[in-house]
Amino acid sequence: MKTRLPVLALTLAFGSLASAQTAANYNPPKTAWGDPDLQGVYTTDDLNGVPLQRPEKFGTRQYLTEQELADRQKEVDQLHSTIDTGNRPTTGFWASVKGAGVDAAAAPAQWIEYARHATRLSSLVVDPPNGRIPALTPDGEKRRAAQPQYYNMRPASWEDLGSYDRCITRGVTGSFFPSIYGNGSQIFQAPGMVAIRYEMIHETRIIPLDGSAHTGPGLRSYMGDPRGHWEGNTLVVETTNFIGGKVDVGGVPYSEDLKLTERFTRMDDNIIDYKVTVDDPKTFTAPWTVEFPIRHEPGYQIFEYACHEGNHAMHNRLSAARALDRKEAAGKGAQAEQTQANPK
């Protein structure tokens, strides 16, 4: 049976009812062995500037108004105009570091990827209806309280730094959610198999479509154990057996019970609708869902992500922490000597 996406949902990528209706009737090309063809290089750049959780001012409204969309497109155009002059942008992401100096941001402006087309989405989270991640369970609250305060942390060792800092992984969703750069992904297909290569930390997932069961709970990995199947033109991927990490890089550590259910549906020759439901009853009081379009952009390329080779940040943070330790120890030693020399 052919799967049809609701016309309203399609407007998040296409911006108009007419083009959404065209997408609803789209018949994707097929591979030589008869599966819907999802292959290609895609990017989430157009989602830059869309928050993960919906600002409260939008309530349950999933899409921007025409005026709000025009305002977002104006910001996109301003960003590109600024980039063309060779200056560092000071809108959107850059507004938070405006006036803080050129070294305050995570990367030089020329490294950053920017949206080309404004999207109507008011948030990446689409369910619950308010676009907010559900409350944490008591166990989830404990894990949140136990994790280090990242930006104020003085790491005692490399173990205090996250898997992203250590160039290990951003996880399934962290590799796919829009970031400041490295937003490319590439889908390959073969009979009974789909592979997804992520630009961010250069990982590749191999997804069997043969109906085999998940491996036992003793075999786990950062990217989990995926199994896929087709529902009409939609590729559905269920992933379990995670070893540890976060759904969102800045979020709360998930539990060993995390299950991700992803859906990939080609909407036209250049756009795939991506949807992922996060189900982790030990961390969140209810499942929640993110949905957004990924787009093929002519000329977009996936480049080498040489993370370990250029990861001076981890060495520098540990070196700076030890320097502060020595400084504090020297200060305490000097204070002790002064106290001994001048007892009260």
N, C-alpha and C positions, 0 to 999 in steps of 0.2 A: 504494500500500500504506500502511495506517495505521501510524504510528510509536507504539509503546508504551514509556513510560519504565519502568525497573525499579521495582517497588513499594518496594524498600529505599531507592532514591534519593529517592523522593517524600517519605519521612518527614522529610527535612531541613526541609521547609516546613510540614508538617501535624502533626507531633508524635505521630501514632498510626498504627498499622497499618491500622485500619479506614478512617480518612479518606484514607490513602495509596492504599488499594485503590479507593476511590471516585474519586480523581484519575486513577488508571491507566485507568479506563473512561470518562473524561470526553470528550465530543464537543464541541469548541469551536464557537461560532456561526460562520457564514460571512458574508463581505461580499456585496454585491449581485452581484459578478462571480465569486464562488465560492471565494475564498481564505480560509483560516482567519483569523478576525478577532482581531487582537492589540491593537486600538486602545484607548487610554485613558491616564490619568496614573498612574504608578507611583512607588514610593519604595523605597530600600534602607535606610531608617531602622532596620528591625528587625535589620540586620546590624551596627549599631554595637556595639562591644565584642567582636566576633568577629575574631581576628587573621588577617592575610593568610596567614602561615605557621603551621603547627600547633606548639604547644608540645610539646617532646620528651616530656613526661610522658604524652601521649595516644598515643604510638607511631603505629600505623597505624589507630587508632580514629577514624573520621570523625565519629561522632555522640556526643553526651553521654549519660550514663546518666540515668535518671529523676531521681535525686537531684541530679546536676549541672545538669540542666535546671531543676529547682525552685530551685536556688541562683541560677542566672542570672536567672530570673523574679523572684526576691526582690530582686535588685539593680536590675532594671528598675523594680519597684514603688517601691523606696526613692528612686530618682532622681526619679520623678514626684512622690512625696510631698515631697521637698526643694524641687523647683521650685515646687510649690503654695504653699510658705511664702515664696517670693521670695528664698531663699538660693541661693548658688552650690553646685552639687553637688560632693562630695568623694570620690565613688566612680567606678569605671570610668576613663574618660579623665581625669577630674579628679583622680584620686589622685596623678598625677605632678606636679601643680602645687599640691597641698595645702600650705598654709603659706607659699606663695611670693608671696602678695599677689594682689589681684583683677585686676591687669593682666598677670599672668604668662601667661594663656591666650591662644589665638589670637583669641577673640571673647567678648563678654559672654555670660553664661549664657542670656539671653533669645533670643539668636540661634541657639543650638545645637538640633539636632534629635536626639531620643532614640528608642530602640526602644519600641515598644508591646507587642510579642509577643516573648518569648525564642525563639530558634531553637536547634535541636539541633546545628548545625554546630560542630565543634571548631576549624575553620579554613576560610578561603575556598578555599585550594588543596586540591584533592581528588586530584590526580594529579601527581607520583608518590604511591604509597600512603601514604608517611610525611607527606604534606602539606607538604613542604618544597620550595622552589624549587631546581632543580638547580644544581650548581656552575657557575661561570663558566668560559668558555674563556680561554686566555691573552690573546686580544684583548679579551675582556670585562673581564678583570682590569686591563688597561692603561687602559681607559676609566674604570673605577671609580677607579683611582689618580689619574687626571688631573683628575677633577672636583673643584671646590672643596669644602672642609669647610663645609657650608652655614651652620651656626649660629655658627661661629667665624670666618667669612669677613669680611674688610673689602673690599667690592667696589671695584675700581678704576674701573669704569664700569657702566652698565646692562647691558652684555653679560655681566657676571659673574653676573647674576641669571637665574633660570630662567624658562621660558615661563609658569609659573603666577604667579610674582611679578609678571611684566610684563603680566598679564591677557590673555595671548594664547590659551592653551589648557591643559587638563590631559590632552589626548589622549583616544583612544577609551576605554581602560580606566579611566584616571584620572577621567574624567567619570562613569563608571558605578559604580566601586567606592565603597562607603560612606565618607563623610567626616563632618566635624563639623557641616556644614550644606550646603544646596543639593543634597540627595539625590534630587530629583525628575527624572523623565524622562517624555516623552510620545511615544507612537507614533501616527503617522498612516499611512493606507494609501490608495492609489489604484491603478487598474489598471496593472500592470507596475511599480509603484514603492512603496517604503516609506520614510518619513522618521522619524527619531528626533531629538527636541529634548531637549537636556540643560539642566538648570537651572544647573549649575556652569559659569560663563563662557559661558552662553547660546549654545551651538553647536548646529547642526542638520546631521545627516548625511542625504544623499539617496542611497538605495540602489536602483539599477536591478535589475529582475527579468527583463530581456528576453533574458538569455543572452549579452549582449555581452561581449567580452574586456576585460581590464584595459587601461588606457592604457599607453603606453610608459614605460620607466623614467625618462625625462627629465622627466616631469610628476609632481611629488610634492607632498604637503601634510602638515600635522600630523595630520589625521584620516584620511589615506590615501585609497586608491581602492577603494571597496567594490563587490562584486557579490553579489547574493543569489539564492537559489532555494529552492523548497519541497521538503522530504523528508517526505511525509505531512503531518502537522500542524505540523511544525517548520520555522521559517524559518532557513535556514543562510546566513550572511554571511561571505564571505572578503574580507579587506582587505589590500592590499599598497601599495607606493609611498609609504612614510612618509618624511618629510623629516628627522625627528629628534625626540628626546624620550625619555620613559621609560614603561615599561609601568605601573609604580607610581610615584607622584609622588616617593617617597623612595628609589627604586631606582637601577638602573644604566642609563646611556644605552644604548639599543638600536642595532643596526646598520641599514644600508639594506636588509638582507635580511629584516627582520621581516615575518611573516605572522600575522595574527590570524584564527581561525575561530570565529565566534560561532554559538550555537544558541539560539533563542527558542521555547519550547514552552508554550502555555497549558495550565495544569493544572486550573483551575476558573475561576469567573467573576471572581475577584479576584487570582489569582496566576499569574505566568509564571516558568517555570524558565529561568534564564539560565546559559549555559555558554560559556566562551571558552578556546581553546587557543592558547598563545603558542609560536610556532615561530620561533626566531632562532638558527640554528646558529653564527653568528659571535659570539654573546654567551653563550648557555647550552649546556651539554653535552648537553641533551636537551630536548624540548618539555615544557611543563607546563600544567596545566589548573586553572581556577578555576570553581566552580559555586555558585550561590546563587539563592534565590527573590527576585523583586521583587513588591511587593504594592500593590494598589489600596486606598487608605484613604479612606473617606468624608470629604469635607471637605478633603482634602489639595489644596493649590494650588501651582502653580509661580509664583514671584515674580520680578520683574526682578532680574537680577544685575548691578548697576551697578558693575562692577569698575574700569574706567578712571576713572570719575567720582569714585570715592572712594579711589583708590589713593595714599594719602599715605605708605604704608610704604616704597615704593621711593624716593621723594624723601627721606624721613627717613633711610633707611639710607645713601644716598649722601652726604647732608649730614653725618651723624655721622662717616662714614669720612673725609671731607675735614677735619673738625674735628680728628679724631685725628691725621691727617697733619700738620696745622699745629702741633698741640701737641708732637708728637714732634720736628718740625723745630726748633721754638723751644727745646726742651730740649737738642737736640744743639748748637744754636748757642750757648746759654748755657754748655754744658760746654766747647766749643771756646775761648770767650773766657776762661773760668776757667783752662784749661790754658795759654793764651798768657800770662796774667797771672802765673801761678804755675808756671813750668816746673820740672821736676825737676832 
